[in-house]
Amino acid sequence: MMFENLTDKLQATFEKLARKGRLSEADVDAGLRDVRLALLEADVNYKVVKQFMTAVRERAVGGDVAKSLTPAQQVIKIVHEELIKILGQPAKLDFSGQAPHVIMLVGLQGSGKTTMAGKLALHLRREGHKPLLVAADPYRPAAITQLEVLGRQLDIPVHSEDIRVKPADVAVHALKRAHGGVHSVIILDTAGRLQIDEAMMAELEEIKRRVSPAEILLVADAMTGQEAVRVAEGFHSRLGLTGLILTKVDGDARGGAALSIRSVTGVPIKFLGTG
C-alpha cells in the first residue's frame, strides 16, 4: 500500500535516533540525512525534498529539540508535522452554488480517468446525488463505448455523441440535458493528454470556459514518480486545478507522487483509488 516503504524507512530512522538519548547536532544531521534518503527513494521530487528538509532542519536544530527531555521524540514530531503539512487536510467536493455541478476529470492517458469517472458517479449516487456521466473523449478507440458499458453496469446514465462533435460542444449539450433537476452532477471524462500538447490543453481551456466546472480534478497514477511534478504543474498552470485524485495507490508502496503533486499544486487530494 502507498507510503508502506517510506513508513518502514522512517520508522527505522526514528528508532535509531531514539536509542541515542540526548542528541547532538551531528546526530540530528545524520538522522535527517536518512529521512532525506527515504524520501528520495520513495520517488518524491528532489525539489520537494529539498524544501521539506530545509523546513524540518530549521525546526530540528532549534532550541526546542536541544532543551527537550525527549529530543528524538521532538524530531519525530517535527518530521510528522511537516509531512502532514505537505499532504494537507482531506477536502470534499465543492457543491456550493446551484446544480447541476460539473466535475471535469483531466490527466495523462492511462491514468485511470474513465474507471474513476464510474467510481465517482457511484459514490455520488450513494450520497444522494443524481450523476450524469459524459463521454468527452472522441480520440481514444472505444473510449465512449467503455464509458457506456460502465454506465449500464452501474445503472448510471451516460451522455455520448458522435466522435465528430467537439468535446466542448458535448459538454455544453450534457449541461443542457442536466438542467431542470434531472441530474445534479455532471462528470466529464475528458481525453488523456500530455500537459505540453498545446492544442489538446487549449481544448480543455475551452471546455472550462463554456461549462464553468465546479471542480477540475487531476487524475494521476500513483506510480507516476518524478514526472508527476511536471504533469501537475502543466495542468495547474493552464486550468487551475481544484483537487487531485490518485489512482492505483495499492500498486505503489512509495507514495512519492502524492507528496510531490500535493506540494507543487497546493490543491487538496480529494480521492484515492485502488485497482
Backbone as a ProteinNet text record, in pm:
[ID]
protein_1_A
[PRIMARY]
MMFENLTDKLQATFEKLARKGRLSEADVDAGLRDVRLALLEADVNYKVVKQFMTAVRERAVGGDVAKSLTPAQQVIKIVHEELIKILGQPAKLDFSGQAPHVIMLVGLQGSGKTTMAGKLALHLRREGHKPLLVAADPYRPAAITQLEVLGRQLDIPVHSEDIRVKPADVAVHALKRAHGGVHSVIILDTAGRLQIDEAMMAELEEIKRRVSPAEILLVADAMTGQEAVRVAEGFHSRLGLTGLILTKVDGDARGGAALSIRSVTGVPIKFLGTG
[TERTIARY]
84	0	88.3	32.4	107.5	167.2	289.6	366.1	423.3	399.5	446.8	599	667.3	814.5	869	807	851.2	831.7	718.3	689.6	794.3	826.2	924.6	1060.9	1102.2	1235.2	1240.6	1133.4	1129.8	1127.6	1052.7	1045.4	1183.5	1259.4	1394.7	1484.3	1471.7	1549.2	1513.5	1383.3	1337.4	1382.6	1381.2	1425.7	1575	1652	1795.6	1818.6	1740.8	1752.4	1712.6	1605.4	1553.2	1655.2	1739.6	1839.5	1952.8	1962	2073.2	2053.6	1929.4	1905.5	1920.9	2020.8	2046	2102.5	2062.5	2105.8	2196.1	2308.5	2392	2341.9	2392.6	2353.5	2396.7	2510.9	2559	2462.1	2407.1	2308.9	2184.8	2140	2020.7	2047.5	2164.4	2200.5	2204.4	2259.4	2265.8	2125.7	2038.6	1900.6	1827	1848.9	1781.5	1833.4	1961.2	2014.1	1938.8	1911.3	1835.5	1692.7	1633.8	1497.9	1498.2	1597.8	1610.1	1623.3	1707.5	1727	1598.3	1525.8	1399.6	1298.6	1293.3	1200.9	1239.6	1368.8	1415.7	1389.7	1411.9	1385.1	1235.9	1153.1	1007.5	962	1059.1	1033.4	966.8	987	942.4	1034.3	977.3	1055.4	1165.4	1284.8	1400.7	1381.1	1308.8	1283.9	1193.5	1095.7	1004.1	1080.4	1170.5	1252.2	1339.6	1399.5	1487.9	1411.9	1292.9	1211.1	1169	1130.3	1086.9	1199.8	1318.5	1431.8	1475.8	1466	1500	1407	1277.5	1178	1200.6	1228	1249.1	1376.5	1483.9	1612.4	1606.4	1538.1	1526.3	1462.9	1366.7	1299.1	1379.1	1441.7	1505.9	1635	1705.8	1831	1809.9	1682.5	1649.1	1650.8	1615.7	1620.3	1526.5	1411.6	1311.5	1368.1	1442.7	1498.3	1611.8	1699.4	1815.7	1773.2	1665.4	1621.2	1525.6	1474	1373.7	1433.3	1350.9	1392.9	1387.8	1308.1	1297.6	1325.1	1450.3	1483.1	1445.8	1464	1430	1281.3	1196.4	1051.6	1018	1095.2	1072.7	1103.8	1213.3	1248.9	1141	1097	991.7	865.6	831.6	712.3	724.7	843.2	865.2	850.5	913.9	903.9	758.2	689	548.4	463.9	483.6	404.9	431.8	558.3	591.3	535.4	532.5	470.5	320.9	256.4	112.6	85.3	178	162.4	165.2	253	260.3	132	91.7	-26	-155.1	-158.2	-276.1	-392.7	-500.6	-621.8	-707.5	-776.9	-866.3	-978.7	-1022.6	-1126.4	-1238.3	-1358.6	-1474.6	-1493	-1574.9	-1606.3	-1686.8	-1666.9	-1734.9	-1866.4	-1975.8	-2107.4	-2186.4	-2112.4	-2180.8	-2236.8	-2334.7	-2396	-2506.5	-2560.5	-2677.8	-2639.2	-2716.4	-2697.8	-2750.8	-2705.3	-2610.9	-2464.8	-2387.4	-2246.3	-2162.6	-2067.4	-1983.3	-1849.1	-1813.9	-1682.4	-1605.6	-1490.7	-1410.1	-1286.9	-1274.8	-1159.8	-1056.6	-931.9	-825.3	-702.9	-611.5	-488.3	-427	-318.4	-249.8	-332.5	-303	-367.2	-319.1	-412.1	-376.7	-374.1	-415.1	-412.3	-532.8	-632.8	-749.4	-869.9	-880.6	-990.8	-1128.1	-1140.3	-1271.6	-1322	-1235.6	-1272.8	-1308.5	-1229	-1255.1	-1385.4	-1418.3	-1545.7	-1662.3	-1655.7	-1759.5	-1765.4	-1648.7	-1643.1	-1696.7	-1660.3	-1704	-1855.9	-1909.8	-2054.1	-2128.8	-2077.7	-2139.5	-2134.8	-2020.3	-2003.8	-2102.9	-2117.9	-2206.9	-2353.4	-2388.3	-2527	-2560.9	-2464	-2485.7	-2503.6	-2446.6	-2460.1	-2586.1	-2668.6	-2795.8	-2796.9	-2687	-2682.5	-2736.5	-2765	-2812.2	-2709.1	-2610	-2499.4	-2531.2	-2463.8	-2466.6	-2321.7	-2285.4	-2150.9	-2148.4	-2040.1	-2030.4	-1904.3	-1923.6	-1811	-1755.2	-1647.6	-1588.8	-1451.3	-1432.7	-1306.2	-1334.7	-1326.5	-1353.9	-1230.7	-1116.3	-990.1	-950.2	-955.7	-910.3	-1011.2	-964.3	-1055.3	-1137.9	-1267.4	-1361.5	-1374.8	-1323.3	-1335.7	-1482.4	-1559.3	-1701.3	-1774.6	-1741.7	-1804.4	-1773.4	-1648.6	-1608.9	-1694.1	-1717.4	-1796.5	-1943.5	-1993.6	-2131.6	-2152.8	-2055.4	-2062.5	-2061.1	-1972	-1965.9	-2100.1	-2157.3	-2286.4	-2395.5	-2399.4	-2501.3	-2478.6	-2351.8	-2320.5	-2361.6	-2345.6	-2375.1	-2516.1	-2587.5	-2720.8	-2715.8	-2616	-2599.5	-2600	-2683	-2693.2	-2563.1	-2541.2	-2421.3	-2464.3	-2407.7	-2432	-2316.3	-2347.1	-2242.8	-2295.4	-2202.9	-2239.5	-2141.1	-2164.8	-2075.8	-1934.5	-1833.9	-1694.4	-1656.1	-1737.5	-1706.3	-1746.7	-1828.3	-1870.7	-1757.6	-1728.4	-1618.7	-1650.6	-1548.8	-1571.7	-1639.2	-1603.5	-1666.5	-1815.4	-1852.5	-1994.5	-2067.3	-2000.7	-2059.7	-2087.9	-1994.3	-2009.4	-2126.3	-2138.8	-2248.5	-2383.3	-2390.9	-2515.9	-2553	-2454.1	-2478.8	-2531.8	-2477.2	-2521.1	-2666.6	-2702.8	-2842.3	-2934.4	-2890.1	-2968.7	-2991.3	-2892.8	-2898.8	-2988	-3011.1	-3092.1	-3235.1	-3298.7	-3435.9	-3442.7	-3329.3	-3330	-3315.9	-3299.7	-3286.6	-3156.9	-3049.4	-2918.3	-2858.2	-2802.2	-2744.9	-2594.3	-2529.3	-2384.2	-2349.6	-2263.4	-2215	-2066.4	-2027.7	-1886.6	-1831.9	-1739.5	-1681.8	-1557.9	-1564.3	-1448.5	-1375.9	-1273.8	-1202.4	-1090.9	-1043.1	-936.2	-804.8	-726.2	-592.2	-503.3	-412.8	-326.9	-200.7	-97.2	26.3	7.2	62.7	48.5	121.5	208.8	283.4	217.7	104.6	33.5	-57	-12.3	-79.6	-225.8	-250.1	-386.3	-480.2	-432.5	-516.8	-542.5	-443.7	-464.2	-560.9	-552.3	-644.7	-788.4	-803.3	-935.7	-995.9	-912.9	-960.2	-998.6	-918.9	-949.9	-1083.7	-1114.3	-1242.7	-1358.4	-1340.3	-1443.8	-1467.5	-1358.4	-1370	-1446.5	-1411.1	-1474.9	-1624.7	-1664.3	-1803.9	-1896.1	-1843	-1933.1	-1901.5	-1796.8	-1761	-1768.4	-1679.2	-1685.4	-1663.7	-1737.1	-1718.5	-1588.3	-1550.8	-1427.3	-1350.4	-1219.9	-1130.2	-1029.5	-1044.7	-965.8	-862.1	-736.4	-629.7	-628.9	-650.1	-643.4	-502.7	-428.2	-288.1	-260.5	-183.3	-139.4	-39.4	-64.4	23.8	165.6	183.5	316.1	391.1	338.5	399.8	540.5	565.8	700.7	741.5	867.2	924.7	849.6	795.8	724.4	598.2	549	425	427.3	542.2	552.2	532.7	598.4	583.9	440.7	380.7	240.8	149.2	162.3	76.9	94.4	220.2	247.5	183.5	195.1	141	-10	-79.4	-225.8	-272.6	-203.1	-246.8	-229.8	-119.9	-95.4	-196.7	-244.7	-340	-485.8	-518.6	-659.7	-697.9	-600.3	-633.9	-704.2	-628.7	-686.6	-750	-856.6	-921	-896.8	-845.5	-822.2	-749.2	-708	-633.6	-704.5	-697	-738.7	-621.2	-573.4	-463	-519.1	-485.3	-534.7	-425.1	-467.2	-376.2	-282.8	-334.5	-248.9	-209.3	-285.3	-249.8	-133.3	-95.8	13.7	145.6	146.5	268.7	292.6	402.3	433	516.4	545.2	636.3	563.1	470.1	392.1	451.1	558.6	625.1	536.1	452	364.7	268.9	213	117.5	182.1	299.1	368.9	412.4	461.2	513.5	402.7	295.3	187.9	120.5	94.8	27.7	113.2	242.3	332.5	340.9	347.5	367.1	240.3	124.4	-0.1	-64.7	-49.2	-115.8	-263.8	-315.3	-457.7	-475.1	-590.8	-607.8	-625.6	-584.1	-615	-758.6	-846.9	-988.8	-1029.5	-961.7	-992.7	-866.2	-863.4	-761	-832.3	-780.9	-843.5	-754	-814	-740	-786.6	-706.5	-747.2	-712.9
-119.6	0	125.6	237.7	361.8	403.6	454.3	500.5	386.7	260.2	148.1	148.6	159.3	160.6	281.4	397.1	520.4	510	457.5	440.4	351.6	239.3	145.3	212.2	289.4	351	464.5	541.2	647.6	588.7	478.6	413	365.9	309.5	262.1	378.9	490.2	610	661.4	665.9	716.5	626.2	495.8	401.9	421.5	449.3	472.7	599.1	703.2	827.3	806.9	731	709.9	640.5	557.1	483.3	574.1	693.4	783.6	856	873.1	953.6	1100.2	1166.4	1306	1313.7	1414.9	1426.2	1547.5	1524.7	1636.7	1684.2	1799.1	1848.3	1749.9	1683.8	1583.3	1464.6	1425.8	1316.4	1354.7	1477	1526.1	1527.6	1578.5	1584.4	1444.9	1348.2	1210.5	1153.9	1180.4	1133.6	1195.9	1326	1395.7	1349.7	1310.8	1254.5	1126.2	1044.8	920.5	950.5	1054	1095.1	1140.4	1221.5	1271.1	1155.2	1058.7	943	862.6	848	772.5	839.8	971.8	1045.8	1033.1	1043.5	1030.6	889.3	788.6	650.4	625.1	706.7	696.2	769	822.4	892.2	1027.7	1088.9	1226.9	1317	1414.2	1505	1573.5	1583.5	1633.5	1776.5	1861.9	1999.7	1999.7	1910.8	1899	1849.8	1752.4	1700	1811.3	1890.8	1998.9	2099.1	2139.6	2234	2173.6	2045.6	1975.9	1969.1	1929.8	1913.4	2047.7	2153.8	2287.7	2325.1	2300.5	2332.2	2249	2120	2030.7	2069.5	2093.6	2122.5	2252.8	2353.4	2481.4	2461.7	2370	2343.1	2244.8	2145.3	2036.4	2079.5	2177.2	2219	2342.4	2377	2490.4	2451.4	2546.7	2527.4	2420.5	2400	2305.5	2164.8	2121.2	1985.7	1976.5	2076.6	2073.5	2070.7	2143.6	2153.6	2041.8	1970	1868.1	1751.4	1697.1	1578.5	1454.5	1463.7	1352.6	1407.8	1441	1506	1422.6	1290.3	1205.3	1217.8	1215.9	1229.9	1365.7	1467	1601.2	1605.1	1539.2	1533.3	1457.8	1345.2	1265.4	1350	1425.1	1511	1615.8	1673.5	1775.9	1716	1600.3	1534.7	1501	1448.6	1411.7	1534.5	1643.9	1765.1	1823.4	1819.7	1874.1	1786.6	1653.5	1563.9	1590.7	1609.2	1638.8	1771.2	1866.3	1997	1984	1896.2	1874.6	1807.1	1700.1	1625.1	1705.2	1795.2	1878	1800.3	1871.5	1810.9	1757.4	1644.7	1594.9	1695.4	1703.9	1802	1735.5	1785	1732.1	1809	1752.6	1820.6	1946.1	2048.1	2175.8	2176.8	2161.4	2164.9	2288.6	2395.8	2521.1	2578.2	2660.9	2716.5	2626.7	2665.9	2598.8	2477.9	2368.7	2249.9	2279.2	2205.4	2093.3	2139.1	2060.5	2089.3	2005.2	2068.8	1999.8	1962.3	1835	1787	1746.2	1805	1780.8	1699.2	1579.1	1493.4	1510.1	1541.5	1562.7	1481.5	1463	1390.8	1325.1	1253	1180.8	1061.7	1014	892	773.9	689.4	572.2	594.7	713.5	742.4	682.6	638.4	575.4	666.6	767.6	864.3	801.2	716.1	658.9	569.4	482.5	396.8	481.3	585.3	673.8	749.7	785.9	854.4	766.6	636.4	543.7	529.3	515.4	502.2	627.5	742.1	868.6	884.8	847.3	855.3	765.8	645.3	551.5	607.9	662.5	722.8	837.1	921.9	1037.5	994.8	891.7	842.5	791.8	721.5	671.6	786.1	902.2	1018.4	1099.3	1049.1	1114.7	1204.8	1209.9	1291.2	1212.8	1286.4	1223.5	1250.4	1161.2	1188.1	1155.5	1228.4	1201.3	1191	1076.9	1058.9	1113.7	1183	1243.5	1195.7	1133.7	1082.8	1197.1	1260.8	1375.6	1341.1	1213.3	1168.2	1103.2	1181.8	1126	1064.1	1062.8	1024	879	838.2	702.5	601.4	499.5	397.6	333.2	329.5	265	335.6	458.9	531.5	557	597.6	625.3	496.6	389	259.3	211.8	231.8	189.8	259.1	389.7	463.4	420.2	394.2	348.8	213.5	123.4	-7.8	9.1	97.2	125.1	177.9	269.2	327.7	222.8	130.4	23.3	-66.6	-99.9	-187	-123.8	8.3	79.4	136.7	125.6	184.3	336.6	397.6	543.1	594.5	693.9	741.5	802.2	783.3	835	922.5	1041.5	1128.6	1110.6	1066.2	1048.1	1095.8	1136.4	1184.7	1130.1	1163.9	1121.3	1175.1	1097.1	1137.3	1264.6	1305.5	1427.6	1554.1	1537.7	1653.3	1693.2	1821	1868.9	1842.8	1805.5	1779.2	1894.4	2019.1	2133.7	2139.5	2106.7	2104.1	1991.2	1876	1762.4	1803.9	1873.1	1917.1	2013.7	2106.7	2204.2	2133.6	2039.3	1964.7	1884.4	1825.1	1747.3	1837.1	1957.6	2052.4	2093	2115.1	2148.2	2032.1	1910.5	1790.5	1779	1820.5	1804.1	1906.9	2019.2	2125	2076.5	2141.3	2103.7	1997.5	1972.3	1879	1733.5	1704.9	1564.8	1505.7	1583	1539.9	1652.6	1617.6	1720.5	1735.3	1630.4	1633.2	1577.2	1648.1	1602.4	1570.7	1451.3	1411	1399.6	1489	1490.8	1401.9	1297.2	1209.6	1259.5	1343.6	1403	1310.8	1337.7	1256.2	1277	1170.9	1181.7	1261.7	1339.2	1425.3	1461.5	1497.3	1548	1695.6	1737.8	1877.8	1973.7	1920	2005.6	2010.5	1941.5	1940.2	2063.3	2164.7	2295.1	2285.2	2215.4	2206.6	2134.1	2026.7	1949.2	2024.9	2099.1	2178.7	2294.9	2351.4	2459.1	2406.4	2279.6	2216.8	2211.8	2176.2	2173.6	2314.1	2412.7	2551.4	2595	2549.3	2584.1	2517.5	2391.4	2322.5	2398.6	2436.8	2510.2	2641.2	2712.9	2842.2	2827.9	2720.4	2707.8	2643	2562.4	2497.8	2533.2	2613.1	2660.6	2549.7	2451	2339.7	2383.4	2318.2	2343.9	2283.1	2173.9	2103.6	2065.8	2090.2	2039.3	1950.7	1820.5	1724.2	1655.7	1664.4	1592.5	1448.3	1355.9	1213.1	1166.7	1123.4	1086.4	946.9	872.4	738.9	753.7	686	696.6	650.8	573.6	522.3	613.4	734.1	826.6	866.5	883.5	917	1059.2	1078.5	1211.3	1295.1	1230.9	1302.6	1370.8	1324.7	1376.9	1528.5	1582.8	1727.1	1805.1	1763.9	1835.2	1826.4	1709.2	1690.7	1784.2	1783.2	1864.5	2013.3	2057.3	2198.6	2241.2	2153.4	2185.3	2202	2108.2	2115.3	2229.1	2248.1	2350	2491	2513	2646.8	2684	2584	2611.7	2614.1	2531	2512.4	2559.1	2567.9	2599.8	2483	2378.3	2257.4	2290	2216.2	2234.2	2114	2004.7	1886.2	1778.2	1676.4	1564.5	1433.9	1340.7	1203	1113.9	1038	945.5	805.8	743.8	609.6	505.2	381.2	265.5	276.3	331.8	350.8	218.1	112.4	-19	-82.2	-23.1	-78.2	-8	91.5	169.3	181.4	127	130.1	251.9	340	451.1	579.2	624.7	743	875.1	870.7	994	1088	1032.9	1117.2	1198.7	1136.6	1205.9	1327.5	1307.4	1417.3	1524.5	1480.3	1574.7	1661.5	1598.6	1673.9	1768.3	1717.5	1799.2	1920.9	1900.7	2009.9	2115.8	2071.7	2163.8	2243.9	2179.2	2248.1	2320.4	2263.3	2321.7	2290.1	2210.7	2175.7	2042	2019.9	1900.6	1771.2	1660.8	1528	1496.3	1474.8	1455	1308	1225.9	1082.4	1001.6	880.4	781.5	661.8	611.7	498.1	376	259.7	133.5	53.8	-47	-134.9	-77
0	0	0	-49.3	-61.1	73.4	70.9	186.5	271.6	233.5	314.7	326.2	213	215.5	290.6	263.9	328.9	480.4	521.5	665.3	731.3	666.1	723	741	638.4	644.3	747.2	755.1	854.9	995.9	1011.6	1142.6	1188	1094.8	1127.4	1169.1	1098.7	1132.6	1270.9	1299.6	1429	1544.6	1520.2	1625	1655	1548.2	1565	1648.4	1621.4	1697.1	1843.4	1863.6	1999.4	2089.2	2029.6	2108.9	2157.9	2098.4	2131.3	2264.6	2308.3	2428.2	2393.2	2450.4	2415.8	2273.7	2201	2061.4	2041.3	1974.7	1933	1796.7	1751.7	1619.4	1511.1	1533.7	1437.6	1430.9	1546.3	1549	1469.5	1490.7	1419.2	1269.3	1229.8	1087	1024.9	1097.9	1047.6	1030.5	1127.6	1118.7	1002.2	982.1	872.2	736.1	729.4	603.2	568.3	670.6	648.8	602.8	662.5	623.5	477.6	440.8	302.4	204.3	238.2	150.8	137.3	247.1	245.2	152.3	156	69.5	-77.8	-107	-245.6	-298.9	-213.8	-254.9	-274	-208.3	-226	-352.4	-428.7	-555	-535.8	-421	-401.5	-483	-550.8	-634.5	-552.9	-612.2	-536.1	-486.5	-562.5	-517.3	-394.9	-396.6	-282.3	-159.9	-181.6	-71.1	-13.3	-100.6	-55.1	32	-13	63.2	197.4	193.1	313.7	416.3	369.6	460.4	519.8	440.8	492.8	607.6	587.1	691	816.7	798.2	913	988.7	914.2	980.3	1060.8	1004.2	1075.3	1212.4	1218.3	1346.6	1432.8	1366.7	1441.2	1511.3	1457.7	1521.3	1609.9	1628.6	1715	1862	1945.7	2090.2	2142.2	2074.8	2124.5	2137.9	2037.1	2039.3	2141.3	2141.1	2231.6	2378.4	2411	2550.5	2590.6	2492.3	2523.1	2601.7	2692.2	2768.3	2679.6	2572.1	2476.2	2336.4	2306.6	2178.6	2056.3	2064.6	1949.6	1917.6	2022.4	2002.2	1941.6	1978.8	1924.9	1775.2	1734.6	1592.5	1515.2	1570.3	1506.5	1488.7	1591.6	1588	1476.5	1463.4	1361.1	1220.9	1197	1065.8	1035.7	1135.4	1118.5	1083	1155.4	1131.2	993.1	950.1	818	705.2	726.8	627.9	617.1	731.6	733.2	662.7	681.7	618.1	465.5	415.2	270.2	220.1	286.8	241.5	258.5	357.7	378.5	435.9	455.9	509.8	395.2	417.8	313.3	287.6	164.2	129.4	50.5	71.3	-0.4	-130.8	-219	-344.3	-314.9	-395.7	-376.3	-455.1	-381.8	-445.3	-401.9	-369.5	-338.8	-469	-457.5	-578.2	-631.2	-742	-797.6	-882.6	-867.4	-951.1	-1092.3	-1193.2	-1187	-1172.9	-1097.2	-1075.4	-1172.4	-1236.9	-1335.2	-1271.3	-1282.3	-1238.6	-1363.8	-1383.3	-1502.8	-1463.4	-1518.5	-1490.5	-1600.9	-1561.7	-1660.1	-1619.1	-1713.7	-1681.7	-1803.7	-1779.3	-1886.2	-1932.3	-2052.4	-2099.7	-2013.7	-1974	-1895.4	-1745.9	-1701.5	-1557.3	-1484.2	-1560.6	-1498.5	-1487.1	-1574.9	-1567.5	-1588	-1691.3	-1723.4	-1610.5	-1560.7	-1448.1	-1326.2	-1301.5	-1186.8	-1204.4	-1327.6	-1352.1	-1306.1	-1338.7	-1296.4	-1144.9	-1082.2	-935.6	-866.8	-921.9	-863.9	-876.3	-992.3	-1013.2	-913.8	-893.6	-798.9	-657.1	-619	-486.6	-465.3	-567.4	-554.7	-550	-624.9	-619.9	-479.8	-418.4	-281.9	-182.8	-216.4	-128.2	-158.9	-251.2	-279.7	-401.2	-475.5	-596.8	-716.5	-823.6	-947.8	-1057.8	-1069.6	-1162.6	-1308.7	-1396	-1539.6	-1585.6	-1642.3	-1697.8	-1840.2	-1875.2	-2008.1	-2078.5	-2195.1	-2274.6	-2359.1	-2309	-2378.3	-2435.2	-2471.9	-2531	-2666.2	-2775	-2907.7	-2975	-2904.5	-2966.9	-2940.1	-2816	-2783	-2836.4	-2909.8	-2962.5	-2850.6	-2870	-2777.2	-2642	-2629.8	-2502.2	-2468.8	-2570.8	-2549	-2512.2	-2584.7	-2556.7	-2415.2	-2372.7	-2237.4	-2131.6	-2149.1	-2050.9	-2057.2	-2177.3	-2191.3	-2123.3	-2138.6	-2073.1	-1921.1	-1872.4	-1728.5	-1678.2	-1755.9	-1717.9	-1707	-1803	-1798.3	-1677.5	-1649.8	-1536.2	-1403.5	-1394.9	-1269.7	-1266.7	-1380.1	-1396	-1375.4	-1439.2	-1435.1	-1579	-1610.5	-1748.5	-1800.3	-1930.3	-1996.4	-2113.8	-2121.6	-2236.4	-2334.3	-2454.9	-2556.3	-2691.5	-2778.2	-2911.4	-3013.1	-3138.1	-3245.9	-3220.8	-3259	-3233.8	-3310.1	-3407.4	-3482.1	-3406.2	-3301.2	-3220.9	-3125.3	-3122.5	-3036.7	-2888.8	-2810.3	-2667.2	-2592.9	-2626.3	-2559.1	-2590.1	-2714.2	-2752.6	-2679.7	-2668.7	-2595.6	-2451	-2390.7	-2251.2	-2236.1	-2330.1	-2326.2	-2342.9	-2436.3	-2458.6	-2334.5	-2269.1	-2147.5	-2035.7	-2027.2	-1924.6	-1947.5	-2072.8	-2105.4	-2069.2	-2097	-2064.9	-1913.7	-1836.4	-1690.7	-1622	-1687.5	-1625.2	-1600.5	-1503.4	-1470.6	-1362.5	-1297	-1184.7	-1220.9	-1350.7	-1392.4	-1337.7	-1347.4	-1296.3	-1213.9	-1098.5	-1010	-1028.1	-1081.1	-1101.1	-1238.6	-1309.6	-1440.5	-1427.2	-1469.5	-1462.7	-1604.4	-1638.9	-1773.6	-1777.8	-1859.4	-1880.9	-2005.1	-1983.4	-2097.2	-2145.9	-2264.7	-2323.5	-2249.2	-2239.2	-2182.5	-2274.7	-2215.7	-2299.1	-2221.7	-2296.7	-2235	-2202.6	-2091.3	-2049.8	-2143.5	-2230.2	-2323.8	-2462.1	-2479.5	-2607.2	-2613.2	-2684.8	-2686.4	-2731.7	-2843	-2896.7	-2800.4	-2741.7	-2650.4	-2519.5	-2471.4	-2349.9	-2377.9	-2498.3	-2536.7	-2540.3	-2579.3	-2581.5	-2440.6	-2341.9	-2203.2	-2155.8	-2196	-2157.3	-2215.2	-2336.9	-2398.2	-2321.9	-2282.9	-2204.7	-2073.8	-2006.9	-1880.5	-1901	-2007.3	-2035	-2060.6	-2126.6	-2170	-2067.3	-1976.6	-1878.4	-1733.4	-1709.5	-1574.9	-1468.6	-1475.8	-1380.3	-1235.5	-1144	-1000.4	-953.9	-1017.6	-981.3	-1107.9	-1105.7	-1210.1	-1138.7	-1155.4	-1078.8	-1167.7	-1126.1	-1196.8	-1148.7	-1240.9	-1209.4	-1244.6	-1143.5	-1164.1	-1110.5	-1184.8	-1143.2	-1028.4	-917.3	-800	-830.4	-937.4	-972.2	-1069.6	-1093.9	-1190.4	-1150.8	-1022.9	-975.9	-1007.2	-1048	-1067.1	-1170.8	-1273.1	-1379.2	-1325.4	-1210.1	-1152.7	-1135.9	-1098	-1074.2	-1203.4	-1310.7	-1438.4	-1489.9	-1474.4	-1517.7	-1439.3	-1307.8	-1221.4	-1249.1	-1264	-1291.3	-1423.5	-1525.5	-1657.5	-1655.7	-1594.1	-1588.4	-1498.4	-1385.8	-1290.5	-1347.1	-1418.1	-1472.7	-1580.7	-1654.3	-1763.1	-1716.2	-1617.6	-1582.9	-1442.9	-1353.4	-1215	-1149	-1121.2	-1061.8	-926.6	-892	-760.8	-670.2	-726.7	-644.7	-721.9	-647.9	-705.2	-674.6	-769	-745.4	-781.9	-686.4	-712.8	-732.5	-844.8	-875.8	-853.9	-844.9	-834	-713.4	-603	-485	-421.2	-451.8	-396.8	-472.6	-585.1	-665.1	-641.8	-553.4	-529	-379.3	-332.5	-189.1	-150.9	-248.9	-221.7	-180.9	-263.5	-227.1	-270.4	-349.8	-391.5	-469.9	-557.5	-640.5	-555.2	-452.2	-365.2	-299.7	-241.7	-174.8	-274.2	-389.9	-489.4	-548.9	-596.7	-662.3	-563.8	-445.1	-343.2	-307.4	-294.9	-257.7	-367.3	-491.7	-604.3	-635.2	-633.4	-670.8	-553.7	-433.6	-316.8	-309.9	-404.3	-400.7	-328.1	-267.4	-183.8	-262.1	-199.2	-252.5	-211.6	-308.4	-276.7	-274.1	-354.1	-353.6	-381.2	-326.4	-358.9	-419.7	-531.2	-599.2	-597.6	-586.7	-593.3	-714.3	-750.9	-860.5	-996.6
[MASK]
+++++++++++++++++++++++++++++++++++++++++++++++++++++++++++++++++++++++++++++++++++++++++++++++++++++++++++++++++++++++++++++++++++++++++++++++++++++++++++++++++++++++++++++++++++++++++++++++++++++++++++++++++++++++++++++++++++++++++++++++++++++++++++++++++++++++++++++++++++

